[in-house]
Amino acid sequence: MTTMVLTAHGSADPRSAATTRAVADLLKDLRPGLDLRLAYLDKNPPGLVDVLAGLRGTRYVVVTPLLLADAYHARRDIPEHIARSGATERGISVRRAPVLGADGRLVCVLRERLAGMGVSPADDALGVLVVAIGSSDAAVNARTAQVASKLSAGTRWAGATTAFVTVPGSLATAAHRLRQLGMRRLVIAPWFLAPGRLPDRVQAFARDAGIAMAPPLGAHRLVAETVLDRFDRAVAGHMAA
C-alpha cells in the first residue's frame, strides 16, 4: 500500500487547517482504506518533516501537495523537507505528486461558486476578476492566468482577467482595466483553496471597491478528486520505476 501524505502550506488562520481536514475527510470517503496522513509546511502541526520521520511499516509514500501553483513551496520547500526527514535513508521510497494546477475540475468549482452568488453565464455586461496569490516566477503566473480564459469559456461575459494579491497594485489595476473596457458589473473569483490572511485582504479590497466576491474553492468533491488524480499519477510512477 502507498501512503498519501496530504501536504498543505499551513496558516495561522484556523479556517485554513479546517479546510485541509475537510478535504482529507472527502478523500477518505472517495478512497476507503487509503493510508492518509496530514502534514503542513508551516504554521500548523504536524510538520511534513515530522510526519515523514515518524512513518513506520510503509515502503512507498507520495507527498501530495494541496497547492494550486507549482511555485516555491512545491519546488523548494517540499523537496527540502523530504530530504531533512531522513525517510529515504530508512529505505522508504518517497515521491512528490504534481500540484493541482489549473485543472478543469477546479475551474468547475470556481464557476459553481460564482453561480451560487447568482452570476449568470449569459451576463454580457460582467467582468470577472480571477485573483490568485501570485509568484515571483513569471511562468507560474502565466499558467495561473489560464484560469480566467478557462472560467469564461462558453459564457457571454464581457471579459475576464487575472490579478495577483502579492503583486502591489495588481487588483486595483485589473479592476480599473475592466471598467475602462466598459464592464458595468465586476465580480471577484478567488483562486484560493481556503479562507485565510490573503483571501481576507482580497475581501477587504472587494468591499472597499464595491465588488462582489465568491467564496474560495473549499472542501469540494472535485477538489478531492483532483488530489486523488495527482496521487494516482505518482503511484503509477512508483510502479513503473
C-alpha positions in Angstrom: 0.0 0.0 0.0 1.2 3.5 -0.8 0.8 6.2 1.9 -0.5 9.6 0.9 0.9 12.5 2.9 -1.5 15.3 2.0 0.6 18.4 2.5 -0.8 21.9 2.8 1.1 25.2 3.2 -0.4 25.9 6.7 -1.8 29.1 8.1 -2.2 30.9 11.4 -5.9 31.2 10.4 -7.8 28.1 11.8 -10.2 28.2 8.8 -7.3 27.1 6.5 -6.5 23.9 8.5 -10.2 23.2 8.9 -10.5 23.2 5.1 -7.5 20.8 4.8 -9.1 18.4 7.3 -12.3 18.6 5.4 -10.6 17.7 2.1 -8.9 14.8 3.9 -12.3 13.6 5.0 -13.6 13.7 1.4 -10.5 11.7 0.3 -11.3 9.0 2.8 -14.9 8.8 1.6 -13.8 8.6 -2.0 -11.0 6.1 -1.4 -11.9 3.9 1.6 -8.8 2.2 3.0 -6.4 4.9 1.8 -3.5 5.3 4.2 -3.7 9.1 4.6 -1.6 11.4 6.7 -1.9 15.2 7.0 1.1 17.4 7.1 1.9 21.1 6.8 4.9 23.1 5.6 4.5 25.9 8.1 2.3 27.4 10.9 0.4 24.2 11.7 1.4 20.8 13.3 2.3 18.2 12.3 5.1 19.4 10.0 6.0 17.4 6.9 9.4 16.5 8.3 7.9 15.1 11.5 5.3 13.1 9.6 7.8 11.5 7.2 10.3 10.9 10.0 7.6 9.1 12.0 6.5 6.7 9.3 6.8 3.0 10.2 5.9 -0.1 8.2 5.5 1.6 4.9 7.7 1.4 1.8 6.1 3.8 -0.6 5.0 7.3 0.2 3.6 10.0 -2.1 3.8 13.6 -0.7 0.7 15.1 -2.3 0.6 18.9 -2.3 -2.7 20.6 -1.5 -1.3 23.5 -3.5 -2.6 25.3 -6.6 0.7 26.5 -8.1 4.0 24.8 -8.9 5.9 27.6 -7.2 8.4 28.0 -4.3 6.6 25.8 -1.7 6.2 22.9 -4.2 9.6 23.2 -5.8 11.8 24.1 -2.9 10.1 23.5 0.5 8.7 20.1 -0.1 11.9 18.5 -1.5 13.9 20.1 1.3 11.5 18.8 3.9 11.6 15.3 2.4 15.5 15.4 2.5 15.5 16.6 6.1 13.2 13.8 7.2 15.7 11.0 6.5 12.9 8.9 5.1 14.8 7.7 2.0 17.8 6.8 4.2 15.5 4.5 6.1 14.5 2.7 2.9 11.3 4.5 2.2 10.6 5.4 -1.4 9.2 9.0 -1.4 7.7 10.6 -4.5 6.2 14.1 -4.8 2.9 14.3 -6.7 2.2 17.2 -9.0 0.4 20.3 -7.7 -3.3 20.7 -8.5 -2.7 23.5 -11.1 -5.4 25.0 -13.3 -7.3 21.7 -13.5 -10.6 21.9 -15.3 -12.4 20.3 -12.3 -11.2 23.2 -10.1 -12.4 25.7 -12.7 -15.8 24.0 -12.5 -15.8 24.5 -8.7 -15.0 28.2 -9.2 -17.8 28.5 -11.7 -20.1 26.8 -9.2 -19.0 29.3 -6.5 -19.9 32.2 -8.9 -23.3 30.6 -9.8 -24.0 30.4 -6.0 -23.8 34.2 -5.9 -26.3 34.5 -8.8 -23.7 35.1 -11.5 -25.1 34.2 -14.9 -23.0 32.9 -17.8 -25.3 35.0 -20.0 -24.4 38.3 -18.3 -22.8 40.2 -21.2 -22.0 43.2 -19.1 -20.0 41.3 -16.5 -16.3 41.5 -15.9 -14.7 38.6 -13.9 -11.5 39.2 -12.0 -9.7 36.0 -11.0 -7.5 36.7 -8.1 -4.6 34.3 -7.1 -1.7 34.5 -4.7 1.0 35.1 -7.3 4.6 34.1 -7.6 8.0 35.7 -8.4 8.2 33.2 -11.2 6.5 34.7 -14.3 6.0 31.3 -15.9 4.0 30.2 -12.8 1.8 33.3 -13.1 1.3 32.7 -16.8 0.0 29.2 -16.0 -2.3 30.6 -13.3 -3.6 33.2 -15.8 -5.1 30.4 -17.9 -7.8 30.1 -15.2 -9.5 33.2 -16.4 -9.9 32.0 -20.0 -11.0 28.6 -18.9 -13.5 30.1 -16.5 -15.1 32.4 -19.1 -15.2 29.7 -21.9 -18.7 29.2 -23.1 -20.1 32.3 -21.3 -21.2 35.7 -22.7 -19.2 37.6 -20.1 -17.7 40.9 -21.3 -14.3 39.8 -20.1 -12.2 38.0 -17.6 -8.7 38.7 -16.4 -6.3 37.8 -13.6 -4.7 39.7 -10.7 -2.2 38.6 -8.0 -2.7 39.6 -4.4 1.0 39.6 -3.7 1.8 42.0 -6.5 1.3 45.6 -5.3 -1.5 47.4 -7.2 -2.4 44.3 -9.3 -6.0 44.1 -8.1 -6.8 47.8 -8.5 -5.1 47.9 -11.9 -7.0 44.9 -13.2 -10.4 46.2 -11.9 -9.7 49.6 -13.4 -8.8 48.0 -16.8 -12.1 46.0 -16.8 -14.1 49.1 -16.1 -12.3 51.1 -18.7 -13.3 48.4 -21.2 -17.0 49.2 -20.4 -17.9 46.4 -18.0 -20.6 47.7 -15.8 -20.5 44.9 -13.2 -17.5 43.2 -11.7 -17.1 40.1 -9.6 -14.0 38.6 -8.0 -13.4 34.8 -8.4 -10.8 33.9 -5.8 -8.3 31.2 -6.9 -7.7 30.1 -3.4 -8.3 26.8 -1.7 -9.3 28.1 1.7 -10.0 31.2 3.7 -7.0 32.9 5.3 -5.0 36.1 5.5 -4.5 36.7 1.8 -8.2 35.9 0.9 -9.2 38.3 3.6 -7.0 41.0 2.0 -8.8 40.4 -1.3 -12.2 40.6 0.5 -11.2 43.9 2.1 -10.3 45.3 -1.4 -13.6 43.9 -2.8 -15.6 45.6 -0.1 -13.9 48.9 -0.5 -14.2 48.8 -4.3 -17.9 47.7 -4.2 -17.2 44.4 -5.9 -18.9 41.2 -5.0 -16.6 38.2 -4.2 -17.2 34.5 -4.4 -16.1 32.1 -1.7 -12.8 30.1 -2.1 -12.8 26.7 -3.7 -13.0 25.0 -0.3 -13.6 21.3 0.5 -15.4 20.3 -2.6 -15.7 16.8 -4.0 -14.0 17.9 -7.2 -11.1 19.3 -5.3 -10.6 15.9 -3.6 -10.9 14.1 -7.0 -8.2 16.3 -8.3 -6.0 15.4 -5.4 -6.6 11.7 -6.0 -5.7 12.1 -9.6 -2.3 13.7 -8.7 -1.7 10.9 -6.2 -2.5 8.2 -8.7 -0.1 9.7 -11.2 2.7 9.5 -8.7 1.7 5.9 -7.7 1.9 4.9 -11.3 5.4 6.4 -11.4 6.3 4.2 -8.4 5.1 1.1 -10.2 6.9 2.0 -13.4 10.2 2.7 -11.7 
